[in-house]
Amino acid sequence: LMVLIKKDKHAFIYDFGPSYFNRFSRVPSVLLPYIDAHNLTVSTAIVSHQDNDHAGGVAHFKAAGYARSFDYFHPNGVY
């Protein structure tokens, strides 16, 4: 599961889909290009729980520079 909700150039991300072999996820191939193409600002990101099918792409999202988007709902960090 990976959900992006956008309004007025702001994006809310809920879950990040699975990671395959701890190397591949849909974050770099789908989510990040969409954010860039639509010039969105990611204001908030939430991970519902730590299972791979929901949190697998978090590492790719954080590596892309979006680690601070977790701060509001995950003040102690996602991992």
MDTraj code that builds the backbone (N, CA, C; nanometers):
import mdtraj as md
import numpy as np

residues = "LEU MET VAL LEU ILE LYS LYS ASP LYS HIS ALA PHE ILE TYR ASP PHE GLY PRO SER TYR PHE ASN ARG PHE SER ARG VAL PRO SER VAL LEU LEU PRO TYR ILE ASP ALA HIS ASN LEU THR VAL SER THR ALA ILE VAL SER HIS GLN ASP ASN ASP HIS ALA GLY GLY VAL ALA HIS PHE LYS ALA ALA GLY TYR ALA ARG SER PHE ASP TYR PHE HIS PRO ASN GLY VAL TYR".split()
xyz = np.array([
    [0.0843, -0.1184, 0.0000],
    [0.0000, 0.0000, 0.0000],
    [0.0880, 0.1235, 0.0000],
    [0.0537, 0.2199, -0.0851],
    [0.1185, 0.3502, -0.0865],
    [0.0139, 0.4491, -0.1367],
    [-0.0106, 0.5539, -0.0574],
    [-0.1137, 0.6508, -0.0921],
    [-0.0543, 0.7909, -0.0889],
    [-0.0833, 0.8703, -0.1901],
    [-0.0467, 1.0109, -0.1941],
    [-0.1750, 1.0907, -0.2101],
    [-0.1943, 1.1858, -0.1208],
    [-0.3082, 1.2769, -0.1301],
    [-0.2504, 1.4158, -0.1489],
    [-0.2972, 1.4868, -0.2515],
    [-0.2420, 1.6197, -0.2761],
    [-0.3520, 1.7249, -0.2786],
    [-0.3122, 1.8436, -0.2345],
    [-0.4005, 1.9602, -0.2396],
    [-0.3118, 2.0835, -0.2417],
    [-0.3357, 2.1699, -0.3370],
    [-0.2632, 2.2965, -0.3461],
    [-0.1116, 2.2791, -0.3392],
    [-0.0598, 2.1862, -0.4156],
    [0.0843, 2.1612, -0.4258],
    [0.1463, 2.1036, -0.2990],
    [0.0639, 2.0600, -0.2050],
    [0.1128, 1.9918, -0.0856],
    [0.0707, 1.8454, -0.0934],
    [0.1588, 1.7591, -0.0467],
    [0.1319, 1.6154, -0.0519],
    [0.1377, 1.5552, 0.0879],
    [0.0487, 1.4613, 0.1095],
    [0.0427, 1.3802, 0.2305],
    [0.0642, 1.2371, 0.1844],
    [0.1636, 1.1691, 0.2408],
    [0.1944, 1.0322, 0.2003],
    [0.1588, 0.9378, 0.3140],
    [0.0832, 0.8347, 0.2810],
    [0.0453, 0.7321, 0.3784],
    [0.0975, 0.5982, 0.3294],
    [0.1958, 0.5450, 0.3970],
    [0.2598, 0.4180, 0.3653],
    [0.3420, 0.4257, 0.2368],
    [0.4333, 0.3317, 0.2223],
    [0.5338, 0.3407, 0.1170],
    [0.5526, 0.2127, 0.0380],
    [0.4601, 0.1213, 0.0489],
    [0.4673, -0.0011, -0.0298],
    [0.5838, -0.0898, 0.0091],
    [0.5958, -0.2036, -0.0561],
    [0.6986, -0.3019, -0.0202],
    [0.8364, -0.2687, -0.0777],
    [0.9337, -0.3307, -0.0192],
    [1.0694, -0.3307, -0.0721],
    [1.0993, -0.4750, -0.1116],
    [1.1589, -0.4924, -0.2273],
    [1.1924, -0.6258, -0.2760],
    [1.3415, -0.6488, -0.2608],
    [1.3777, -0.7528, -0.1901],
    [1.5175, -0.7895, -0.1679],
    [1.5956, -0.6763, -0.0995],
    [1.5258, -0.5920, -0.0251],
    [1.5850, -0.4769, 0.0440],
    [1.6577, -0.3819, -0.0502],
    [1.6212, -0.3837, -0.1786],
    [1.6888, -0.2984, -0.2763],
    [1.5929, -0.2198, -0.3649],
    [1.4788, -0.2770, -0.3972],
    [1.3883, -0.2147, -0.4936],
    [1.2545, -0.1824, -0.4290],
    [1.1995, -0.0671, -0.4630],
    [1.0647, -0.0323, -0.4189],
    [1.0038, 0.0598, -0.5241],
    [0.8775, 0.0892, -0.5080],
    [0.8088, 0.1796, -0.6011],
    [0.8336, 0.3260, -0.5691],
    [0.8995, 0.3534, -0.4580],
    [0.9265, 0.4928, -0.4217],
    [1.0109, 0.5630, -0.5280],
    [1.1289, 0.5101, -0.5668],
    [1.2079, 0.5810, -0.6681],
    [1.1494, 0.5750, -0.8089],
    [1.0746, 0.4715, -0.8386],
    [1.0247, 0.4572, -0.9764],
    [0.8869, 0.5186, -0.9988],
    [0.8074, 0.5366, -0.8930],
    [0.6717, 0.5892, -0.9092],
    [0.6491, 0.7150, -0.8243],
    [0.6700, 0.7037, -0.6939],
    [0.6356, 0.8136, -0.6027],
    [0.7217, 0.9380, -0.6245],
    [0.8522, 0.9237, -0.6232],
    [0.9389, 1.0406, -0.6386],
    [0.9236, 1.1097, -0.7741],
    [0.9143, 1.0347, -0.8852],
    [0.8897, 1.1034, -1.0127],
    [0.7567, 1.1787, -1.0149],
    [0.6536, 1.1251, -0.9503],
    [0.5245, 1.1936, -0.9449],
    [0.5364, 1.3236, -0.8650],
    [0.6033, 1.3169, -0.7510],
    [0.6236, 1.4369, -0.6692],
    [0.6980, 1.5431, -0.7491],
    [0.8031, 1.5030, -0.8186],
    [0.8813, 1.5975, -0.8988],
    [0.8012, 1.6533, -1.0162],
    [0.7311, 1.5675, -1.0873],
    [0.6561, 1.6099, -1.2056],
    [0.5464, 1.7096, -1.1727],
    [0.4899, 1.6987, -1.0531],
    [0.3808, 1.7877, -1.0133],
    [0.4265, 1.8972, -0.9180],
    [0.5592, 1.9049, -0.8969],
    [0.6188, 2.0093, -0.8136],
    [0.5517, 2.0182, -0.6764],
    [0.5396, 1.9032, -0.6093],
    [0.4716, 1.8966, -0.4806],
    [0.5690, 1.9145, -0.3648],
    [0.5178, 1.9710, -0.2577],
    [0.5894, 1.9786, -0.1315],
    [0.5300, 1.8738, -0.0397],
    [0.6115, 1.7825, 0.0081],
    [0.5628, 1.6778, 0.0979],
    [0.5617, 1.7357, 0.2383],
    [0.4424, 1.7572, 0.2911],
    [0.4301, 1.8185, 0.4233],
    [0.4246, 1.7154, 0.5346],
    [0.3667, 1.5990, 0.5082],
    [0.3510, 1.4979, 0.6119],
    [0.3600, 1.3588, 0.5506],
    [0.4260, 1.2690, 0.6242],
    [0.4338, 1.1292, 0.5847],
    [0.4068, 1.0423, 0.7071],
    [0.3306, 0.9362, 0.6860],
    [0.2928, 0.8453, 0.7941],
    [0.3149, 0.7018, 0.7490],
    [0.3657, 0.6210, 0.8405],
    [0.3763, 0.4767, 0.8175],
    [0.2809, 0.4105, 0.9165],
    [0.1857, 0.3348, 0.8654],
    [0.0844, 0.2747, 0.9522],
    [0.1436, 0.1696, 1.0454],
    [0.2354, 0.0877, 0.9943],
    [0.3040, -0.0119, 1.0756],
    [0.4260, -0.0620, 0.9991],
    [0.5105, -0.1379, 1.0674],
    [0.6418, -0.1709, 1.0154],
    [0.6481, -0.2898, 0.9192],
    [0.5380, -0.3517, 0.8864],
    [0.5423, -0.4633, 0.7914],
    [0.5962, -0.4157, 0.6568],
    [0.6689, -0.5020, 0.5886],
    [0.7328, -0.4671, 0.4623],
    [0.6344, -0.4136, 0.3575],
    [0.5130, -0.4665, 0.3538],
    [0.4194, -0.4219, 0.2503],
    [0.3687, -0.2793, 0.2733],
    [0.3986, -0.2201, 0.3876],
    [0.3593, -0.0818, 0.4164],
    [0.4805, 0.0102, 0.4355],
    [0.5887, -0.0426, 0.4878],
    [0.7038, 0.0403, 0.5229],
    [0.8291, 0.0084, 0.4418],
    [0.8195, -0.0788, 0.3458],
    [0.9381, -0.1208, 0.2714],
    [1.0093, -0.0092, 0.1974],
    [0.9368, 0.0875, 0.1466],
    [0.9978, 0.1962, 0.0698],
    [1.0438, 0.3149, 0.1518],
    [1.0295, 0.3091, 0.2833],
    [1.0658, 0.4227, 0.3690],
    [1.2130, 0.4604, 0.3523],
    [1.3019, 0.3635, 0.3488],
    [1.4451, 0.3935, 0.3368],
    [1.4746, 0.4721, 0.2090],
    [1.4089, 0.4369, 0.0989],
    [1.4292, 0.5101, -0.0264],
    [1.3748, 0.6521, -0.0159],
    [1.2618, 0.6684, 0.0519],
    [1.2013, 0.8003, 0.0681],
    [1.2899, 0.8898, 0.1547],
    [1.3412, 0.8349, 0.2634],
    [1.4300, 0.9106, 0.3506],
    [1.5595, 0.9460, 0.2785],
    [1.6134, 0.8531, 0.2020],
    [1.7375, 0.8774, 0.1283],
    [1.7206, 0.9869, 0.0226],
    [1.5981, 1.0067, -0.0238],
    [1.5701, 1.1102, -0.1234],
    [1.5563, 1.2488, -0.0597],
    [1.5718, 1.2566, 0.0731],
    [1.5684, 1.3867, 0.1399],
    [1.4389, 1.4212, 0.2099],
    [1.3526, 1.3247, 0.2293],
    [1.2221, 1.3522, 0.2893],
    [1.2091, 1.3030, 0.4333],
    [1.3184, 1.2809, 0.5022],
    [1.3140, 1.2279, 0.6394],
    [1.2354, 1.3185, 0.7340],
    [1.2427, 1.4478, 0.7157],
    [1.1725, 1.5420, 0.8049],
    [1.0209, 1.5349, 0.7919],
    [0.9703, 1.4803, 0.6836],
    [0.8249, 1.4728, 0.6654],
    [0.7593, 1.3755, 0.7636],
    [0.8388, 1.2939, 0.8317],
    [0.7863, 1.1997, 0.9313],
    [0.7776, 1.2614, 1.0714],
    [0.8381, 1.3760, 1.0916],
    [0.8557, 1.4321, 1.2255],
    [0.7258, 1.4523, 1.3038],
    [0.6192, 1.4942, 1.2392],
    [0.4970, 1.5259, 1.3125],
    [0.4331, 1.4007, 1.3739],
    [0.4158, 1.2967, 1.2954],
    [0.3494, 1.1760, 1.3444],
    [0.4468, 1.0715, 1.3991],
    [0.5728, 1.0846, 1.3660],
    [0.6745, 0.9899, 1.4137],
    [0.7924, 1.0680, 1.4733],
    [0.7699, 1.1407, 1.5835],
    [0.8758, 1.2273, 1.6382],
    [0.9992, 1.1506, 1.6864],
    [0.9858, 1.0232, 1.7144],
    [1.0996, 0.9429, 1.7587],
    [1.1627, 0.8644, 1.6440],
    [1.1218, 0.8934, 1.5229],
    [1.1748, 0.8258, 1.4058],
    [1.0876, 0.7106, 1.3603],
    [1.0993, 0.6774, 1.2347],
    [1.0214, 0.5675, 1.1771],
    [1.0890, 0.4345, 1.2042],
    [1.2196, 0.4330, 1.1992],
    [1.2960, 0.3110, 1.2228],
    [1.3886, 0.3345, 1.3379],
])
top = md.Topology()
chain = top.add_chain()
for i, resn in enumerate(residues, 1):
    res = top.add_residue(resn, chain, resSeq=i)
    for name in ("N", "CA", "C"):
        top.add_atom(name, md.element.get_by_symbol(name[0]), res)
traj = md.Trajectory(xyz[None], top)
